[in-house]
Amino acid sequence: MEFTNSTWFQPPSLLLMGIPGLESIQVWFSIPLCIMYLVALLGNCTIIFVIKTTSTLHEPQYIFLSMLAATDVGLSLSTLPTVLKVFLLNHREVEFHSCLAQMFFIHTFSSMESAILLAMAFDRFVAIRNPLHYSLILTSSRITGMGSVAVIRGLVLMAPLPILLKRLPFCKGVILSHCYCYHPDMMKLACGPVRVNIIYGLSLVLCSFGIDSLFIVISYIFILKTVLGIPSEDGQLKALNTCVSHIFTVSIFYVPLIILALIHRFGTFKSPILHVTMANLFLFLTPVLNPLVYSLKTKQIWSAVGKVFKGRGDQLK
């Protein structure tokens, strides 16, 4: 099929989706969303500030945690403008190029987070497998290098996405499925040849999230093998306990990501509320829960947070 100027166009703007059929009451959903954003931003910024200002936390595992928190802040800020605009103001329109920019940052920060989770798995592997050489293996330069690779990889891999979408004709409408811009969702509106987009999108999944998750699993296989070799049961539990927070974080990152991929592959849920909830879990769950999990599970973080706020309180007296 050939496209003419009368049958295809690049829309000046797109329409985001709130909760279909419940537009009159969806403003009430903005209250928990605002709370979630507040928790995500304050929690992750607090972790970054505490780790930066507390010298005892300048260790590899906490530096990686601050990287994870910074990525969560970026992911939250990427989605905040459109999500709150849709639910709080019921303003669904988003300019096409702004949508492309948001899509780029969402995918970039997601790729960065996946890479950092892999780095944290390697950190746990080294800490349990070679505790005596931990500081020699994970030097400051290597940590910086791993963080830089995560950033560069995310930027380089995701940069072609808006370019590939911009070249496509759009003739299947302008209504997206979510309250944010997502590559598979935007690609569905195109009526031109999307084979390149599909192949590149699949390659991105395999080269970033697929490889990262595979190496995370391999890391934990070696960790489990090492733990089982510890003679005492208390020693085994102590070693595994250092991995609980990371395992939980990996789960809440990859499970919603898989569910979101299934939504776009097999269609939407019949319930609009369930559809919106599952679609948003991928972007909201990890930034909100990560600071809570690490603050409550890691005594050093909780203690440092208490000292920082206590010191601030004493200065105000």
N, C-alpha and C positions, 0 to 999 in steps of 0.2 A: 504494500500500500504506500502510495506517495502522498506526502503532506504538502499542503499549500498554505499560504498565509491566512486563509480563511478557516482552516481546520486545525491549526496548531499555533501555539504562542507560548511565550515565556511570561507567566502571570506576574503582574506588578506586586501582588500580595497573595498570601495563602490564608486559609481559615483553620485555626486550631480547634480541637475538639475538647469540650468539657465532659459533662455527663449527659448523653443524649436523652431527651425527654424529661430531664430534671433540672433544666436551666434555671427555673424559678427559685430553687432551693439550694443550688450548688454553691451559693455564697457561704453557706454554713460550713462547707468543706474547707473553706479558706482558713478557718480558725485552727483546725489541727495541722494544716499545711504550714501556716505561719509558725506554729509552735515547733514543728519539725525542723523548719529552716533555722529558727533561732537556736535550737539545740545543736544542730549540725555546725553552724557557723561559730557560735560561742564555744562549743566543746572542742572543736578541732583547732580553733585559734588559741584556746587556752593551752592545749597540749603543745602546740608549736612554741608558744611563749615560755612555758615552764621548762621544756627541754632546752631551749636556747639559753635561758638564764640560770639554769641549775647545772653546775659543773659536774656533779656526780652522775648526771644523766647523759654525759657526752660519750656514750658507748654505742657500738654499732647497732644494737637492737633498738635503741631509743632514737638514734638518728634516722633509721629506716621508718620508725613510727612517725617521726615528724614529717618525713617525705609523704607518707601515706595520708597524714592529716592535711598537708598542703594540697594534695591532689583532691581530697574530698571537698575542701573549700572551693577549689576551682570548679569542680563538678556541680556543686550546689549553686554557685554564682552563675554558672552557664544556664541553668534551668529556671532560676528564680524569676527573671523578668516576665517570661511568658506564662509560667504556671500561675503566679499570683494575679497576673493581669486577666487571665481567663476566669479563675475562680472567684477572685475578689471584685473585679470590675466588670466581669462578663464581656470583656473586650477580646474577641477571638482573632482579629486580623493581625497578621505579621508580614512585614515587607519581605519580598522574596529573597533578597540578598542577605537580610538580617537572619532569615531562616537558615540559609546556607552557612552563615557564620556560626550560629548556635549549634547546628548539626556538627560542624567541624570540631568545635570545642568539646562537645559532649563525647564524641568518639575519641578525640585525642586524650582527654583526661581519663576516659575509661581504659584506653590502651596503656597509659602511664600507670594507672592503678594496678592493672594486671601484672605489669613488669615489676612493680615494687613489691607486690605480694610474692612473686617468685624470688626476689632478692631476700625477702624476709624468711622464706622457706630455706634458702641457702644459709642464711644466718643461723637459723635453728639447727640445721644439719651440722654446721661447723662447731657450734657451741656444744652439741651433744657428742659428736663423733671425735672431735679434736679439741677438747676444752683447754688443753695446755698451750695450744698454738692459736687460740682464738684471736687474740689481739695481733698476732703476727700475720695471719691470713687476711683478716678484715681490717686493713689499715685505712687511714683517713683518705688516702689517695684512691684506693680501690672502691671505697664507699662512694666517694664523689664521682668516680668513673661510672659506677653502676647506676647512680641517679641520673647522670648526664645521658647515658645510653637510653634509659627509660623515656626521658624527655625528647631526645632526638628521634628515637624510633616512633614515638607517638606522632610527632609533627610530620615526619617524612612519610609515614604510611598513610596518614589521614589527609594530607594535603591534596591528593588527586580527587577525593570524594566530591567536593563542591565543583571542581572543574568538570568532572564527568557528568554531574547532574546539570550543570549550566548549559551544556551542549545539547541536551535533550529537548524535544518538543513536548509540551504539556497540553493534553486535550481531553483528559479524563476527569476534569473537575479540579477544584482548588481546596478541597476539604481534607485535612489530615486526620489521622486516627487518634492522635494524642494531643496533649497540651504543650508539647515541645516538638522540635524538628528532629527527625530520626531518618537516617539514610534509606532503610528498606521501605519506610512509610512514604517518603517523598518519591521514591522510585516507582511506586505503584501508580502515581498520577501521570507518569510519562507514557506517551504512546509511540515513541520512537524506538529504535533498536536499543534494548537495555542489556544485551548479552555481555557487553564489556563491563557494565556496572555489576551484573550478577557475578561474573567470574572474579572481578577484582574484590567485591565484597566478600565472597567466599574465601579468596586468598588471604584477605585481612584477618578473617576469623581464624583460619588455620595457622597463619604466620605469627599472630600475636596471642590471642586468647587460647588457641589450641595448643601451641607449643608451650606456653607458660603453664597451663594447667597440667600438661603431661609431665613437665619437669618438676612441678610441685608434687605430683603424685610419686614420682621417682624419688624425690628428696625424702618424702615421708616413709617410703618403703625402706630406704637405708636407715632412717631415724629409728623406725620400728625394729629393724634388725639389730641395731646397736643397743636399743633399750632392752630387748629380750636377752642380750648378752650380759646385762648388769646382774650380778648375783643376788642382791637384796631386793625384796619387793618394794621397800620404801624408796630405794634408789630409782627403781623403774617408775614409780608413781611421781617422784620428784622431777624426773627428766620429762615425762609426758606432760606434767603440769605446766611446764614452760612453753608448751606448744598449743595449749587449749585456746588462748585468745586468737592466735593466728589461724587455727583450724576453723574457728567460728567465723572469723572475718572472711576467709576464703569461701566458706559456705554461703554466707549472706551476699557475697559478690557474684559468684558464678551461678547459683541456683536461680535468682531472678533473671539473670542474663539469658539462661537457657529457656526459661519460661517466656520471656519476651520474644526470643527467636521463634518459639513454637507458635506464639500468637500470630506472628506475621506469616508463618508457613502454613498453618492449618485454619486460620480465620480467627474470629473474635468470639468471646463468650456471649451467651444469650443475655445474661444480666449486664446492663451497662455499668452498674456500680462495680461488679466483679472485674469487668474488663478494664475499667479505669484504674482500679486498685492494683491489679496484677501488672499493668503496663507501667505504673509509677513506682512500683517496688524497686525496680532495678536502679532507679536514680535516687531514691529517697532513703532506702533501708541502710545501705552501707555508710553514707556520711553521718547518719543519725546515730547508728549503733556503735560504730567504731570507737568514738571517744568514750562512750559509756562502758563498753566492754573492757578497754585497756585501762581506764581509770579505776574501775572497780576490781579488776582481776590483778592488776600489777600494783603491788604495794608501794614500789618506789615512785610511781607516777602519782598515786593518791596522796602519799606523804609529801611529795614536792608541791603538789597543788595546794595542800593545806598550809604549808609553810609560806608559799607565795602570797596567798590571800590573807594569812595572819599577819605577815609583814606589812602588807598594804594597809590593813586595818589599824595596826599600831602606829603607822605614819600619819594616819588621819586623825588620831586622837590628840 
